[in-house]
Amino acid sequence: WEWWSLSDLQGLQAYYASVGITIDAADIDANSLANNPNGHDKNSALTYMDTVQAYIHPRIMRVLQIGGWEALSTSEVNVNDVFTIAPNPASNYVTISSENGNVTNVKIYDVTGKLVKVEVANVTNLQINISELPKGVYIMNVTTTIGENVEKLIIE
């Protein structure tokens, strides 16, 4: 996935012309946009790459048996720890609501595993300001008084 601008292609056109090769920057731009409508949008490209990485990294870790690669069995899932995250996708705020206990800790990680935000509370409904985080896919580790669980968060 790449992003570009017409001026980037026009610069290439000038370079190629200096070495005797003729290309049509406008034609390349139009054909590329037909196959990649978000080609000029760096944020869309980065969001797409984050999504691909979030999909493939856990699978690579499992195959190579590195990091937390073990899959959960159904007996390990705590069905009593029920909480909701809304809205998801979100842009400015996300609210975590717990039906069985209070939300005590929320850690938000980017797709590289870097911790980007921590919220500590002891409430049934926790609203978190995410407006300062870039668009992309994130992992939320939510701890309640009942247990903890991990959910995906998409920021638009």
Phi, psi and omega in degrees: 000129180229159171234153184202174171230162179299325179295328174299314181293325178293326174296319176296321179300316179296319179298310180299322178298325180291340178252012173088016179248134181256126173228157179249103184300319181295322179292317178299316181299314181296316179293321180292320179293332178295326180265341185218080187297342178262018186303328180274355187256102182299319181297319178295320179296315180293322177296318178298316179297321177299320180296316178297316181295320179296331179283315191273328184301313178299326179290321176296316180298321180293316180295318181275353181054051176241153179066210180272070187272346184292134178280148176284143170270165181294336179286344181272348182279127181271098183286345179281342182271084185255123173216159179237150176239123180214146347285159176211104014288154182229167178229320182245314182225151172228139181246130177250123182241130180251131179274332185235071179117176183264148171283123184250334185203135176228126175242131180246127181244145172278179186289347176274355181093003180283130177288120184249343180200142176228134174234130178242131182203186173206067185224161178279333178233115181245122177259129183242130176280117181245011186296336181276352180273140178294157176301145178154191181256135181230161175246128179252125173259109184253125177249130175241177178291347179268323184174201180221156181208165181240136179225153176275140176235132177249127177252124180259000000 
